[in-house]
Amino acid sequence: MAPERVISISISEADWKTLRSIQPQPVDWLKDKIRETVEQARQTSTVAAAGAQAQVAEKARGAHH
């Protein structure tokens, strides 16, 4: 299993209190946001890779005609 990473951020007390008032579980919320962002990036790179493969295949087909 890969090691887990720790992120530390500094925010003002006022920002922390505001965040806690709208997100009672800010750590879980941040983890969810990170996971969503990573998943979107993976999907985007998968789509981009598939598109690139399709372009290569199309060029290869064109070269054979």
N, CA, C and O atoms as CSV, one atom per row, in Angstrom:
chain,resi,resn,atom,element,x,y,z
A,1,MET,N,N,0.843,-1.184,0.000
A,1,MET,CA,C,0.000,0.000,0.000
A,1,MET,C,C,0.889,1.250,0.000
A,1,MET,O,O,1.886,1.312,0.720
A,2,ALA,N,N,0.526,2.213,-0.793
A,2,ALA,CA,C,1.304,3.452,-0.884
A,2,ALA,C,C,1.150,4.262,0.408
A,2,ALA,O,O,0.100,4.219,1.050
A,3,PRO,N,N,2.188,4.989,0.781
A,3,PRO,CA,C,2.082,5.808,1.994
A,3,PRO,C,C,1.074,6.930,1.798
A,3,PRO,O,O,0.899,7.437,0.690
A,4,GLU,N,N,0.429,7.303,2.861
A,4,GLU,CA,C,-0.501,8.434,2.800
A,4,GLU,C,C,0.276,9.728,2.970
A,4,GLU,O,O,1.348,9.747,3.576
A,5,ARG,N,N,-0.258,10.784,2.443
A,5,ARG,CA,C,0.364,12.104,2.535
A,5,ARG,C,C,-0.449,12.984,3.472
A,5,ARG,O,O,-1.653,12.787,3.637
A,6,VAL,N,N,0.210,13.940,4.072
A,6,VAL,CA,C,-0.434,14.882,4.988
A,6,VAL,C,C,-0.300,16.272,4.392
A,6,VAL,O,O,0.775,16.668,3.942
A,7,ILE,N,N,-1.392,17.002,4.395
A,7,ILE,CA,C,-1.388,18.387,3.917
A,7,ILE,C,C,-1.699,19.285,5.110
A,7,ILE,O,O,-2.624,19.020,5.878
A,8,SER,N,N,-0.934,20.321,5.250
A,8,SER,CA,C,-1.155,21.280,6.317
A,8,SER,C,C,-1.384,22.646,5.684
A,8,SER,O,O,-0.606,23.084,4.837
A,9,ILE,N,N,-2.449,23.311,6.099
A,9,ILE,CA,C,-2.717,24.651,5.581
A,9,ILE,C,C,-2.917,25.608,6.753
A,9,ILE,O,O,-3.298,25.201,7.850
A,10,SER,N,N,-2.663,26.845,6.505
A,10,SER,CA,C,-2.835,27.865,7.527
A,10,SER,C,C,-3.960,28.797,7.083
A,10,SER,O,O,-3.914,29.368,5.993
A,11,ILE,N,N,-4.958,28.940,7.931
A,11,ILE,CA,C,-6.036,29.900,7.653
A,11,ILE,C,C,-6.302,30.700,8.921
A,11,ILE,O,O,-5.977,30.273,10.029
A,12,SER,N,N,-6.890,31.849,8.734
A,12,SER,CA,C,-7.159,32.703,9.895
A,12,SER,C,C,-8.247,32.079,10.764
A,12,SER,O,O,-9.022,31.239,10.307
A,13,GLU,N,N,-8.288,32.497,12.004
A,13,GLU,CA,C,-9.311,32.006,12.932
A,13,GLU,C,C,-10.705,32.345,12.416
A,13,GLU,O,O,-11.633,31.545,12.533
A,14,ALA,N,N,-10.841,33.543,11.843
A,14,ALA,CA,C,-12.145,33.953,11.316
A,14,ALA,C,C,-12.574,33.037,10.162
A,14,ALA,O,O,-13.731,32.621,10.097
A,15,ASP,N,N,-11.636,32.722,9.250
A,15,ASP,CA,C,-11.960,31.816,8.150
A,15,ASP,C,C,-12.295,30.420,8.665
A,15,ASP,O,O,-13.214,29.772,8.164
A,16,TRP,N,N,-11.552,29.963,9.662
A,16,TRP,CA,C,-11.811,28.643,10.247
A,16,TRP,C,C,-13.219,28.589,10.841
A,16,TRP,O,O,-13.960,27.633,10.613
A,17,LYS,N,N,-13.580,29.623,11.603
A,17,LYS,CA,C,-14.914,29.658,12.223
A,17,LYS,C,C,-16.004,29.694,11.154
A,17,LYS,O,O,-17.029,29.026,11.290
A,18,THR,N,N,-15.787,30.467,10.097
A,18,THR,CA,C,-16.768,30.530,9.017
A,18,THR,C,C,-16.880,29.185,8.320
A,18,THR,O,O,-17.985,28.711,8.054
A,19,LEU,N,N,-15.740,28.567,8.023
A,19,LEU,CA,C,-15.747,27.250,7.388
A,19,LEU,C,C,-16.483,26.246,8.262
A,19,LEU,O,O,-17.309,25.482,7.764
A,20,ARG,N,N,-16.196,26.239,9.547
A,20,ARG,CA,C,-16.855,25.300,10.464
A,20,ARG,C,C,-18.354,25.550,10.530
A,20,ARG,O,O,-19.127,24.612,10.726
A,21,SER,N,N,-18.775,26.802,10.369
A,21,SER,CA,C,-20.200,27.096,10.424
A,21,SER,C,C,-20.943,26.570,9.198
A,21,SER,O,O,-22.127,26.242,9.278
A,22,ILE,N,N,-20.245,26.490,8.063
A,22,ILE,CA,C,-20.894,25.983,6.846
A,22,ILE,C,C,-20.510,24.543,6.532
A,22,ILE,O,O,-21.207,23.862,5.780
A,23,GLN,N,N,-19.398,24.075,7.107
A,23,GLN,CA,C,-18.924,22.698,6.928
A,23,GLN,C,C,-18.528,22.142,8.294
A,23,GLN,O,O,-17.378,22.281,8.709
A,24,PRO,N,N,-19.475,21.513,8.995
A,24,PRO,CA,C,-19.151,21.007,10.336
A,24,PRO,C,C,-18.017,19.975,10.342
A,24,PRO,O,O,-17.367,19.784,11.370
A,25,GLN,N,N,-17.772,19.308,9.208
A,25,GLN,CA,C,-16.692,18.323,9.098
A,25,GLN,C,C,-15.711,18.785,8.010
A,25,GLN,O,O,-15.646,18.168,6.947
A,26,PRO,N,N,-14.955,19.850,8.256
A,26,PRO,CA,C,-14.114,20.418,7.194
A,26,PRO,C,C,-13.042,19.476,6.665
A,26,PRO,O,O,-12.712,19.539,5.480
A,27,VAL,N,N,-12.494,18.614,7.495
A,27,VAL,CA,C,-11.449,17.695,7.027
A,27,VAL,C,C,-12.051,16.691,6.044
A,27,VAL,O,O,-11.480,16.442,4.983
A,28,ASP,N,N,-13.188,16.123,6.390
A,28,ASP,CA,C,-13.856,15.194,5.478
A,28,ASP,C,C,-14.255,15.896,4.184
A,28,ASP,O,O,-14.137,15.323,3.101
A,29,TRP,N,N,-14.723,17.127,4.295
A,29,TRP,CA,C,-15.122,17.902,3.121
A,29,TRP,C,C,-13.919,18.135,2.206
A,29,TRP,O,O,-14.024,17.989,0.988
A,30,LEU,N,N,-12.773,18.499,2.799
A,30,LEU,CA,C,-11.565,18.709,1.998
A,30,LEU,C,C,-11.118,17.415,1.332
A,30,LEU,O,O,-10.744,17.426,0.159
A,31,LYS,N,N,-11.149,16.306,2.056
A,31,LYS,CA,C,-10.782,15.021,1.465
A,31,LYS,C,C,-11.693,14.697,0.284
A,31,LYS,O,O,-11.225,14.242,-0.760
A,32,ASP,N,N,-12.995,14.930,0.450
A,32,ASP,CA,C,-13.945,14.673,-0.643
A,32,ASP,C,C,-13.628,15.540,-1.857
A,32,ASP,O,O,-13.655,15.059,-2.990
A,33,LYS,N,N,-13.330,16.803,-1.626
A,33,LYS,CA,C,-13.000,17.717,-2.730
A,33,LYS,C,C,-11.736,17.261,-3.458
A,33,LYS,O,O,-11.665,17.317,-4.686
A,34,ILE,N,N,-10.749,16.813,-2.700
A,34,ILE,CA,C,-9.510,16.321,-3.316
A,34,ILE,C,C,-9.801,15.081,-4.149
A,34,ILE,O,O,-9.341,14.975,-5.286
A,35,ARG,N,N,-10.561,14.143,-3.593
A,35,ARG,CA,C,-10.899,12.918,-4.331
A,35,ARG,C,C,-11.659,13.243,-5.616
A,35,ARG,O,O,-11.382,12.666,-6.667
A,36,GLU,N,N,-12.632,14.180,-5.527
A,36,GLU,CA,C,-13.396,14.580,-6.714
A,36,GLU,C,C,-12.475,15.170,-7.781
A,36,GLU,O,O,-12.597,14.845,-8.963
A,37,THR,N,N,-11.564,16.030,-7.364
A,37,THR,CA,C,-10.637,16.667,-8.298
A,37,THR,C,C,-9.723,15.646,-8.952
A,37,THR,O,O,-9.479,15.706,-10.157
A,38,VAL,N,N,-9.219,14.713,-8.164
A,38,VAL,CA,C,-8.347,13.663,-8.701
A,38,VAL,C,C,-9.115,12.795,-9.681
A,38,VAL,O,O,-8.596,12.462,-10.746
A,39,GLU,N,N,-10.336,12.424,-9.341
A,39,GLU,CA,C,-11.146,11.577,-10.225
A,39,GLU,C,C,-11.442,12.309,-11.543
A,39,GLU,O,O,-11.373,11.706,-12.614
A,40,GLN,N,N,-11.769,13.597,-11.467
A,40,GLN,CA,C,-12.006,14.379,-12.686
A,40,GLN,C,C,-10.748,14.424,-13.547
A,40,GLN,O,O,-10.829,14.299,-14.769
A,41,ALA,N,N,-9.603,14.600,-12.926
A,41,ALA,CA,C,-8.345,14.643,-13.680
A,41,ALA,C,C,-8.077,13.296,-14.336
A,41,ALA,O,O,-7.631,13.239,-15.482
A,42,ARG,N,N,-8.347,12.220,-13.621
A,42,ARG,CA,C,-8.157,10.887,-14.205
A,42,ARG,C,C,-9.082,10.678,-15.393
A,42,ARG,O,O,-8.664,10.148,-16.423
A,43,GLN,N,N,-10.332,11.090,-15.254
A,43,GLN,CA,C,-11.280,10.932,-16.357
A,43,GLN,C,C,-10.871,11.777,-17.553
A,43,GLN,O,O,-10.960,11.327,-18.695
A,44,THR,N,N,-10.426,12.994,-17.294
A,44,THR,CA,C,-9.989,13.883,-18.364
A,44,THR,C,C,-8.786,13.293,-19.085
A,44,THR,O,O,-8.728,13.310,-20.315
A,45,SER,N,N,-7.820,12.766,-18.322
A,45,SER,CA,C,-6.634,12.198,-18.960
A,45,SER,C,C,-6.991,10.926,-19.709
A,45,SER,O,O,-6.387,10.640,-20.744
A,46,THR,N,N,-7.944,10.161,-19.224
A,46,THR,CA,C,-8.386,8.952,-19.923
A,46,THR,C,C,-9.054,9.319,-21.238
A,46,THR,O,O,-8.807,8.685,-22.264
A,47,VAL,N,N,-9.899,10.342,-21.210
A,47,VAL,CA,C,-10.573,10.794,-22.427
A,47,VAL,C,C,-9.556,11.350,-23.410
A,47,VAL,O,O,-9.629,11.067,-24.606
A,48,ALA,N,N,-8.607,12.138,-22.916
A,48,ALA,CA,C,-7.576,12.710,-23.785
A,48,ALA,C,C,-6.727,11.600,-24.410
A,48,ALA,O,O,-6.398,11.658,-25.595
A,49,ALA,N,N,-6.379,10.601,-23.618
A,49,ALA,CA,C,-5.574,9.494,-24.143
A,49,ALA,C,C,-6.352,8.723,-25.208
A,49,ALA,O,O,-5.794,8.337,-26.235
A,50,ALA,N,N,-7.626,8.505,-24.961
A,50,ALA,CA,C,-8.448,7.790,-25.944
A,50,ALA,C,C,-8.553,8.600,-27.232
A,50,ALA,O,O,-8.508,8.041,-28.328
A,51,GLY,N,N,-8.692,9.919,-27.099
A,51,GLY,CA,C,-8.754,10.774,-28.280
A,51,GLY,C,C,-7.459,10.749,-29.067
A,51,GLY,O,O,-7.473,10.712,-30.298
A,52,ALA,N,N,-6.345,10.770,-28.360
A,52,ALA,CA,C,-5.043,10.716,-29.030
A,52,ALA,C,C,-4.859,9.384,-29.744
A,52,ALA,O,O,-4.340,9.343,-30.860
A,53,GLN,N,N,-5.281,8.297,-29.109
A,53,GLN,CA,C,-5.178,6.983,-29.742
A,53,GLN,C,C,-6.048,6.918,-30.987
A,53,GLN,O,O,-5.657,6.326,-31.993
A,54,ALA,N,N,-7.222,7.523,-30.924
A,54,ALA,CA,C,-8.107,7.529,-32.090
A,54,ALA,C,C,-7.478,8.311,-33.237
A,54,ALA,O,O,-7.590,7.907,-34.394
A,55,GLN,N,N,-6.817,9.425,-32.930
A,55,GLN,CA,C,-6.164,10.221,-33.971
A,55,GLN,C,C,-5.023,9.435,-34.613
A,55,GLN,O,O,-4.855,9.470,-35.832
A,56,VAL,N,N,-4.252,8.739,-33.813
A,56,VAL,CA,C,-3.154,7.937,-34.344
A,56,VAL,C,C,-3.705,6.834,-35.241
A,56,VAL,O,O,-3.174,6.580,-36.322
A,57,ALA,N,N,-4.766,6.186,-34.787
A,57,ALA,CA,C,-5.375,5.110,-35.579
A,57,ALA,C,C,-5.932,5.660,-36.892
A,57,ALA,O,O,-5.809,5.016,-37.934
A,58,GLU,N,N,-6.532,6.824,-36.848
A,58,GLU,CA,C,-7.091,7.440,-38.060
A,58,GLU,C,C,-5.972,7.783,-39.046
A,58,GLU,O,O,-6.107,7.548,-40.247
A,59,LYS,N,N,-4.879,8.332,-38.542
A,59,LYS,CA,C,-3.744,8.648,-39.415
A,59,LYS,C,C,-3.157,7.378,-40.018
A,59,LYS,O,O,-2.774,7.355,-41.188
A,60,ALA,N,N,-3.089,6.328,-39.215
A,60,ALA,CA,C,-2.552,5.054,-39.708
A,60,ALA,C,C,-3.455,4.486,-40.814
A,60,ALA,O,O,-2.964,3.965,-41.815
A,61,ARG,N,N,-4.751,4.589,-40.629
A,61,ARG,CA,C,-5.686,4.118,-41.657
A,61,ARG,C,C,-5.541,4.934,-42.938
A,61,ARG,O,O,-5.601,4.395,-44.043
A,62,GLY,N,N,-5.348,6.249,-42.771
A,62,GLY,CA,C,-5.173,7.111,-43.928
A,62,GLY,C,C,-3.898,6.844,-44.672
A,62,GLY,O,O,-3.853,6.994,-45.893
A,63,ALA,N,N,-2.869,6.455,-43.978
A,63,ALA,CA,C,-1.577,6.168,-44.612
A,63,ALA,C,C,-1.630,4.870,-45.426
A,63,ALA,O,O,-0.852,4.692,-46.363
A,64,HIS,N,N,-2.540,3.974,-45.070
A,64,HIS,CA,C,-2.652,2.703,-45.762
A,64,HIS,C,C,-3.564,2.770,-46.993
A,64,HIS,O,O,-3.642,1.812,-47.762
A,65,HIS,N,N,-4.246,3.891,-47.174
A,65,HIS,CA,C,-5.171,3.998,-48.323
A,65,HIS,C,C,-4.535,4.718,-49.478
A,65,HIS,O,O,-5.168,4.894,-50.519
